[in-house]
Structure formats: C-alpha cells, structure tokens
C-alpha cells in the first residue's frame, strides 16, 4: 500500500499577461517560495509541488489533464496571486477529477502603509483574483475546499494538512479492494448493499474469496513462522494465558491473511462466524493485529465498515489517537451517568488501547470452534467520532456522531474483550434516537484522529449524503434535514 508520503499536491497559481513579465516572474518566485515554506514547516503530511502560473485557458487545461493522470497527485491547490479571469479556468475545471482546495491567501501579511502604490496593487490582487476564481467554482457547482487566511499562519497550515489527509483518503478509496471471506451474516440488512453502485461512487472493488482458500493458506504457515510472530506478541503485549497453542494458531491466521491480502492487493477484509470452513478458530488476535497495521476489518461480512475503517486509518496515518472497528453493545442508563459500551466479541484494534493490551484465551460461545486468543484492553479517554456508512437504496449515507470516550466506569472482570465507553452527542437517549432515525448501523468506525469536518469533506468530494449528529442536534432538526436530503437526492436523480 502507498504511504501518505508517496502522494503530492500540485500548487497551481493564477495570473494573466496583463501585468507584464516582471510581475509574472515575481508571482512564480513567490509561489515557489510558498511551496518550499509549506514543505519545510513539517506541518503538512504530503509534499506541495509548485507546478505553474496559469495565464491562458490552454495552460489551465493541460495542467488539469496532467494532474488527473498522475497517480502521485492526490489533489490540486489553487491560488490567484493577481487577477486571473475565471473563464480562463472554465474548461479546465470541468475536466478536473482530483480533489480541489482553493487557498484564498495573499503573499504579504499586512498592507504596507507607505509602500502601497499602483505597482503594489497590480501585483497583489489576491482579494480580487480569488473572488473571481471562487465564482467559477460556484457557477460550475463544483465541490472544493475553501481555506482563507495568511499562508504562514499555523491554523491555515493545519486546515490544509487536514484536507490533504482527506484527499489521500479519496485517492486510497478509489483503488481500494475489499476481500470477503464468505458472505454476510444471514438475514442481516444493514451490512448488505449495492457493491456495483459503491464501486461506481467510491471506487471500492468488493469481492468474495472462499474460506477454504484461507484455510489452505493457514495450513501452509510453518511452525517456525508462527513461533517467530508469537515472540513479537510477547514483546508487545502482556500474556495472561498458558494456552500457547491457541495463540500460535492466531499467529498462523495473521500470517495467512496478510499473505493472501497482499497477494491480491486488498487493504480490507471481512469474515463471519457463520462460515469458518476448515478453520480451528475465528480470527481474533489475528484481526486485531492486522487492523493495527492499517488493514480494514468488518465482522459478519460488513464490507462497508471494513472499507471505511481502512480509509480512515489511511487518512490518520502517522497520528497517535487510534482508529478501530467498533460495535455498540449495550447501554448504561442510570440517571446522570448514561454511557454506551462499545466492544466486539474479538476484533477491536489495539491502536485505541489506553494501556498495554493482554493476550487472553477464552471460550467464544458462538461459531462452534476452538477458544480463540484475543487482545483485551480498555480504550483511551478523549474526544472521538463514530462513522457509519449505510446504503439507502440508490444512494449512500454517511452518518457521523460526536462522542467523548471515558475510562470505563466498571471493571467488568468477566467480559474478556476489548471495550470502550463513551458519551454520545447530544446525550445518550437523544443520540440513540437520532442515530436510529438516520438508519445508522451497529457496526462503526471509531476514530480519535479523524474529525467530522474531514469526513464531511470526504463525503462532499465523493458525492454522498452526510449526516452529522452533534451536541446541537435534535430529533426534530434531524428529521427535517433527512426529509430535505431525500428531496434533494430525488432531484439529483
């Protein structure tokens, strides 16, 4: 898989021939200086490459064509240093297939009181140029991220870095392959969906591999390979089991699944306890380990949450908060301390652990296989979001809810799984009512790193519906928004 550093963003500046060659030379020099400063700041996850100062429709069109077909280019950042007539950009922007950020800035931070004259005005017309440039984006009804402020300011660079991560998530999504070991859990609705439609909109290739094929890969893993991985487990985790055979089998599953995923170019996968043909255990520790390495996972065949988890992990690459497959399990409804308990029978990513996880082996009570090894831990406290992508029939809806994770209020010594507790916005009861009203799934992607704004940007670029449940949301306001969304999407056809 490509890393974040493998991508770059093209910095394309707008001007025209009206101001003469000296002005254009200055514009180009300043654009290069700004790109170099962005890269030297260490605040951006990807490299900014100054490409060209666009002065003609032909330059704009050729630049966009080149960006569209350059796999390293994850997005285009535009800025109009001087006045750049927007009809010059029209044909080019209609061709643009990469995420677009309109950086509304200017080279100088302040107006030079005594230095401002007509030469200065001719050179520094960003306020003029960016409004003209903004109009054509609005006229074309194009999705773009508008970031305003001085290019040296920390908040501008932070917002640009945040958008870059979204654009990389978009590039990753468009080439994402999801491997399904078996089908969905029988008779479950929310984990189903239109795979062809999803590939058309989001780029995901979702296909099935027989579980028996995975069993063959597991059988081919040597004891020496498994024992070497168990040594790594001992280095990273606390062991609270003497059943090393169970742990060794999980190591074989991890090696086998990673091998087949990499051979097929898949960055996400699913399985289900209803289909474990030829396997001794349901992958627990193995799936947790693969998620920690950046692979997406979905239980019971939930390929949508698997893909979203992989994408969010890609967007959060290099960050430390953590992202995990999650499931709402049960509630604490005591007055004044209402919480959700999130967990799963095995597969929660250790990237969200508050302390060193423990390797434990316990009966599963489902699936009819041997007792699986798994990592047991508590999730860390902190602000986070949960994300659900559902198929509404003809369109996709992304639902994001703001949450605040807390240290679990109970020890739960007889619950041998990873667990997280959180307060949901706006509060537990209203939050549940809103989530259910919107059709949110029981499986989610929980992330401490990626924000609701970033997921909104992702949804906008991809052209899918976005629903955000915040502290301000009411059931009535959400019902109104969903009704208006339904009308809008029907009009879009």
C-alpha positions in Angstrom: 0.0 0.0 0.0 1.1 3.6 -0.7 2.0 5.6 2.3 1.0 9.2 3.0 4.4 10.4 1.9 4.0 8.8 -1.5 1.4 11.5 -2.5 1.9 15.1 -3.5 -0.3 18.1 -4.1 0.0 20.4 -7.1 0.2 24.2 -6.3 -1.3 26.0 -9.3 -1.3 29.8 -9.3 -3.5 32.1 -11.4 -2.5 35.3 -13.2 -2.5 36.7 -16.7 -0.2 38.5 -19.2 -1.8 41.9 -18.5 0.8 42.9 -15.8 3.9 42.2 -17.8 6.8 39.7 -17.5 8.4 41.2 -14.3 5.1 40.7 -12.4 4.8 37.1 -13.7 8.4 36.3 -12.7 7.7 37.7 -9.2 4.5 35.6 -9.0 6.3 32.4 -9.9 9.2 33.1 -7.5 6.7 33.8 -4.6 4.7 30.6 -5.5 7.9 28.5 -5.3 8.8 30.2 -2.0 5.4 29.4 -0.5 5.6 25.8 -1.6 9.1 25.4 -0.2 7.9 27.0 3.1 4.9 24.6 3.3 7.3 21.7 2.9 9.9 23.0 5.3 7.3 23.6 8.0 6.9 19.9 8.8 3.2 20.5 9.4 1.9 19.0 6.1 1.6 15.2 5.6 2.5 15.4 1.9 4.7 17.4 -0.4 3.5 20.6 -2.1 4.8 20.9 -5.7 4.6 24.3 -7.4 3.6 23.5 -11.0 2.7 26.6 -13.0 1.4 30.1 -13.0 -1.6 29.7 -15.3 -2.0 32.6 -17.8 -4.1 31.0 -20.5 -7.0 28.6 -20.9 -4.6 26.1 -22.6 -2.2 26.2 -19.7 -5.0 25.5 -17.2 -6.4 22.7 -19.3 -3.1 21.0 -19.8 -2.3 21.2 -16.1 -5.6 19.7 -15.1 -5.2 16.9 -17.6 -1.7 16.1 -16.3 -3.0 16.1 -12.7 -5.8 13.8 -13.5 -3.5 11.1 -14.9 -0.6 11.5 -12.3 -1.1 8.8 -9.7 1.2 10.7 -7.2 -1.0 13.8 -7.4 -3.7 13.5 -4.7 -5.2 16.9 -5.2 -4.8 20.4 -6.6 -4.3 23.6 -4.6 -5.2 26.8 -6.5 -4.5 30.5 -5.6 -4.8 33.6 -7.6 -1.9 35.9 -6.7 -3.2 38.5 -9.2 -6.4 38.8 -11.1 -7.0 35.7 -13.2 -10.1 35.8 -15.3 -12.3 32.9 -14.4 -13.4 32.0 -18.0 -9.7 31.0 -18.4 -10.3 28.2 -15.9 -13.7 27.0 -17.0 -12.9 24.2 -19.4 -10.1 23.0 -17.2 -12.2 22.8 -14.0 -14.9 20.9 -15.9 -12.3 18.2 -16.5 -10.8 18.1 -13.0 -11.1 14.7 -11.4 -8.9 15.3 -8.3 -9.9 17.0 -5.0 -9.6 20.8 -5.2 -8.6 23.2 -2.5 -9.0 26.9 -3.2 -6.4 28.6 -0.9 -7.6 32.2 -0.5 -4.5 33.9 0.7 -2.0 36.7 -0.2 1.7 36.9 -0.2 2.0 39.8 2.1 0.5 39.6 5.6 -0.1 43.4 6.0 -0.8 46.4 3.8 2.4 48.5 3.6 1.1 51.9 4.6 3.7 54.0 2.7 4.7 51.3 0.3 1.3 50.7 -1.3 1.1 52.3 -4.8 -0.4 51.2 -8.1 2.6 48.8 -8.8 1.9 47.1 -5.5 -1.8 47.0 -6.3 -1.2 45.4 -9.7 1.0 42.7 -8.2 -1.1 41.9 -5.1 -4.7 41.4 -6.2 -5.4 38.1 -4.4 -8.6 39.6 -2.9 -9.7 40.4 -6.5 -8.4 37.2 -8.1 -9.7 34.7 -5.5 -13.2 36.1 -5.7 -13.2 35.7 -9.5 -11.8 32.2 -9.1 -14.4 31.4 -6.5 -17.2 32.5 -8.7 -16.4 30.0 -11.4 -16.3 27.1 -8.9 -19.7 28.2 -7.5 -21.1 28.6 -11.1 -19.9 25.1 -12.0 -21.4 23.7 -8.7 -18.0 22.1 -8.0 -17.0 20.6 -4.7 -13.9 22.4 -3.4 -12.4 23.2 0.0 -12.0 26.9 0.6 -9.3 27.8 3.1 -8.8 31.5 3.9 -6.0 33.2 5.8 -2.3 34.0 5.6 -0.3 31.2 4.2 2.2 31.4 7.1 -0.4 31.1 9.8 -0.5 27.9 11.8 -4.3 27.5 11.5 -4.1 27.7 7.7 -1.4 25.1 7.5 -3.4 22.9 10.0 -6.5 23.1 7.8 -4.5 22.5 4.7 -2.9 19.4 6.3 -6.3 18.2 7.4 -7.7 18.5 3.9 -4.7 16.8 2.4 -5.4 13.7 4.6 -9.0 13.7 3.2 -7.7 13.9 -0.4 -5.3 11.0 0.3 -8.3 9.0 1.7 -10.1 9.7 -1.6 -7.2 8.5 -3.7 -7.0 5.4 -1.5 -10.7 4.8 -1.7 -10.7 4.9 -5.5 -8.3 1.9 -5.7 -9.4 0.0 -2.6 -10.0 -3.7 -2.8 -12.0 -5.5 -0.1 -11.7 -9.3 0.4 -14.7 -11.1 1.7 -14.1 -14.5 3.3 -17.6 -15.8 2.9 -20.8 -13.8 2.7 -22.7 -11.5 5.1 -24.2 -12.9 8.2 -27.5 -14.4 7.2 -30.7 -12.2 7.3 -28.9 -9.0 8.4 -30.0 -6.0 6.4 -27.6 -3.1 7.3 -24.4 -4.9 6.3 -25.8 -5.5 2.8 -25.6 -3.0 -0.1 -25.1 -2.4 -3.8 -21.4 -3.4 -4.5 -21.6 -2.2 -8.1 -23.0 1.1 -7.0 -20.4 1.5 -4.4 -17.6 0.8 -6.8 -19.1 3.4 -9.2 -19.3 6.1 -6.5 -16.4 5.3 -4.1 -14.1 3.1 -6.2 -14.2 0.0 -3.9 -13.8 -3.4 -5.5 -15.6 -5.8 -3.2 -15.3 -9.5 -4.0 -15.5 -12.8 -2.3 -12.8 -15.5 -1.7 -13.7 -18.9 -0.4 -13.0 -19.5 3.3 -11.5 -22.9 2.2 -8.8 -20.9 0.3 -7.9 -19.1 3.5 -7.8 -22.4 5.4 -5.2 -23.7 2.8 -3.1 -20.6 3.4 -3.3 -21.1 7.2 -2.2 -24.8 6.8 0.8 -23.7 4.7 2.2 -21.4 7.5 5.1 -23.1 9.2 5.5 -23.6 13.0 8.7 -21.6 12.8 6.9 -18.6 11.2 4.2 -18.8 13.8 6.7 -19.0 16.7 8.6 -16.0 15.5 5.4 -14.0 15.5 4.4 -15.2 18.9 7.8 -13.9 20.1 6.7 -10.5 18.8 3.4 -10.8 20.7 5.3 -11.4 23.9 7.4 -8.3 23.3 4.3 -6.1 22.7 1.7 -7.5 25.0 1.1 -8.9 28.4 0.4 -12.7 28.4 -2.5 -13.9 30.6 -2.8 -17.3 29.1 -0.9 -20.6 29.1 -2.7 -21.8 26.0 0.1 -21.0 23.6 -1.3 -23.4 21.0 -4.3 -21.1 20.7 -2.0 -18.1 20.4 0.2 -19.8 17.8 -2.9 -20.6 15.7 -3.9 -16.9 15.7 -0.3 -16.1 14.5 -0.8 -18.6 11.6 -4.1 -16.9 10.8 -2.5 -13.4 10.9 0.4 -14.6 8.6 -2.0 -16.3 6.2 -4.5 -13.5 6.0 -1.8 -10.9 5.4 -0.2 -13.1 2.8 -3.4 -13.5 0.8 -4.5 -9.9 1.2 -1.1 -8.6 -0.1 -1.0 -11.1 -3.0 -4.4 -9.8 -4.1 -3.8 -6.2 -3.4 -6.5 -5.9 -0.8 -6.4 -3.4 2.1 -9.6 -4.5 3.8 -11.4 -7.8 4.5 -14.4 -9.3 6.2 -15.3 -12.7 7.7 -18.2 -14.2 9.7 -18.5 -16.7 12.5 -21.2 -18.5 10.4 -18.6 -19.5 7.8 -15.3 -20.9 9.3 -14.9 -23.8 7.0 -11.6 -25.6 7.6 -10.5 -23.2 10.4 -9.9 -24.0 14.0 -10.6 -20.5 15.4 -12.4 -17.4 14.4 -9.6 -14.8 13.9 -9.4 -12.6 16.9 -5.9 -11.6 17.8 -5.1 -12.0 14.1 -7.7 -9.5 13.0 -6.7 -7.1 15.8 -3.1 -7.2 14.7 -3.9 -6.7 11.0 -6.1 -3.6 11.9 -3.1 -2.3 13.9 -1.1 -2.5 10.7 -3.7 -0.4 8.7 -6.0 -3.1 7.2 -9.7 -2.5 7.4 -11.9 -5.1 9.0 -15.7 -5.8 9.2 -17.3 -8.5 11.2 -20.2 -10.6 10.0 -19.4 -9.8 6.4 -19.8 -6.0 6.9 -17.7 -4.8 3.9 -18.8 -1.2 4.2 -17.4 -0.7 7.7 -14.3 -2.7 6.7 -13.6 -0.3 3.8 -14.4 2.8 5.9 -12.0 1.7 8.6 -9.2 1.2 6.1 -9.8 4.6 4.6 -10.0 6.4 8.0 -6.8 4.6 9.0 -5.1 5.8 5.8 -6.3 9.4 6.5 -4.9 9.2 10.0 -1.5 7.7 9.0 1.2 8.9 11.4 -1.3 10.1 14.0 -1.4 8.6 17.5 -5.0 8.6 18.7 -6.1 5.4 17.1 -8.9 4.1 14.8 -10.9 0.9 15.2 -13.7 -1.2 14.0 -16.4 -0.9 16.7 -19.9 -2.1 17.7 -22.5 -0.7 20.0 -23.1 -3.4 22.5 -25.2 -2.1 25.5 -26.0 1.0 27.5 -25.6 2.3 31.0 -28.9 4.1 31.6 -28.6 5.1 35.2 -29.7 8.7 35.6 -26.8 11.2 35.3 -24.3 8.6 34.0 -25.6 7.5 30.7 -23.0 5.8 28.5 -22.6 3.5 25.5 -20.5 0.4 25.9 -18.7 -0.4 22.6 -17.0 -3.7 22.1 -16.9 -6.8 20.0 -16.6 -10.5 20.7 -13.0 -10.3 19.5 -12.0 -7.8 16.9 -11.2 -4.3 18.3 -8.0 -2.6 17.1 -5.3 -2.1 19.8 -4.4 1.3 18.4 -7.1 2.7 20.7 -5.8 1.0 23.9 -5.2 3.1 27.0 -2.5 0.7 28.3 -0.6 -2.4 27.2 -3.2 -5.0 25.9 -3.2 -8.5 27.3 -3.3 -11.7 25.3 -6.0 -13.9 26.7 -7.8 -17.1 25.6 -11.5 -17.7 26.5 -14.5 -19.6 25.1 -16.4 -17.7 22.5 -19.8 -19.3 22.7 -20.5 -18.7 19.1 -19.2 -20.2 15.8 -18.7 -23.7 17.2 -14.8 -23.6 17.0 -11.9 -23.7 19.5 -11.4 -21.0 22.1 -9.7 -18.0 20.3 -6.9 -15.8 21.6 -7.6 -12.1 21.6 -6.3 -8.8 23.0 -8.2 -7.5 26.0 -7.9 -3.8 26.9 -9.8 -0.6 27.7 -10.0 2.2 25.2 -8.4 5.6 26.0 -10.4 8.6 27.1 -10.8 11.5 24.7 -12.9 13.1 22.1 -13.7 11.0 19.1 -16.3 10.3 16.4 -18.1 7.2 15.2 -18.8 6.7 11.5 -21.4 4.6 9.8 -21.9 4.2 6.0 -25.3 2.8 5.0 -27.0 2.0 1.7 -30.3 3.9 1.4 -31.2 2.4 -1.9 -30.0 4.5 -4.8 -27.6 6.5 -2.6 -25.1 6.2 0.2 -25.5 8.0 3.5 -22.6 8.7 5.9 -23.6 9.2 9.5 -21.1 10.7 11.9 -21.7 11.2 15.6 -19.5 13.2 18.0 -18.6 11.2 21.2 -16.4 11.6 24.2 -14.8 8.4 25.3 -14.2 7.9 29.1 -12.5 5.4 31.2 -15.0 2.5 31.7 -17.0 3.1 34.9 -17.0 -0.6 35.6 -14.1 -3.1 35.7 -16.2 -5.8 34.0 -13.8 -8.6 35.0 -15.9 -11.3 33.4 -16.0 -9.6 30.0 -12.9 -10.9 28.2 -12.9 -8.5 25.3 -11.6 -5.0 24.4 -14.1 -2.3 25.4 -14.7 1.4 25.2 -17.3 3.6 26.9 -18.4 7.0 25.7 -20.9 9.8 26.0 -22.8 10.3 22.7 -23.8 13.7 21.5 -26.1 15.4 22.3 -26.8 12.9 25.1 -27.3 9.2 25.2 -31.0 9.0 24.7 -31.3 11.7 22.1 -28.2 10.4 20.4 -29.6 6.9 20.1 -32.9 8.4 18.8 -31.0 10.4 16.2 -28.8 7.5 15.2 -31.7 5.2 14.8 -33.8 7.8 12.9 -30.9 8.3 10.4 -30.5 4.5 10.0 -27.1 4.2 11.5 -25.6 0.7 11.7 -24.5 -1.2 14.8 -21.0 -1.5 13.3 -19.0 1.7 13.1 -15.5 3.1 12.6 -14.4 4.8 15.8 -11.5 7.3 15.5 -9.8 9.7 17.8 -7.7 11.1 14.9 -10.0 12.0 12.0 -12.6 14.7 12.5 -16.2 15.2 11.5 -15.1 18.1 9.2 -12.7 15.7 7.4 -15.5 13.1 6.9 -17.8 15.9 5.7 -15.1 16.9 3.2 -14.7 13.2 2.1 -18.4 12.8 1.6 -18.6 16.1 -0.4 -15.8 15.1 -2.7 -17.3 11.6 -3.2 -20.8 13.0 -3.7 -22.6 11.1 -0.9 -25.0 12.2 1.7 -23.6 13.4 5.0 -25.4 13.5 8.4 -23.6 14.9 11.5 -25.1 14.3 15.0 -23.7 17.0 17.3 -24.4 18.5 20.7 -26.8 20.9 18.9 -28.8 18.2 17.1 -32.4 17.4 18.0 -34.6 14.7 16.6 -36.8 17.3 15.1 -34.0 19.1 13.3 -32.6 15.8 12.1 -35.9 14.6 10.7 -36.2 17.9 8.9 -32.7 17.6 7.5 -33.3 14.0 6.4 -36.5 15.0 4.7 -34.8 17.8 2.8 -31.9 15.4 1.9 -34.4 12.9 0.5 -35.9 15.6 -1.7 -32.5 16.9 -2.9 -31.3 13.4 -3.8 -34.5 12.6 -5.7 -34.0 15.8 -7.7 -30.4 14.7 -8.4 -31.8 11.6 -9.9 
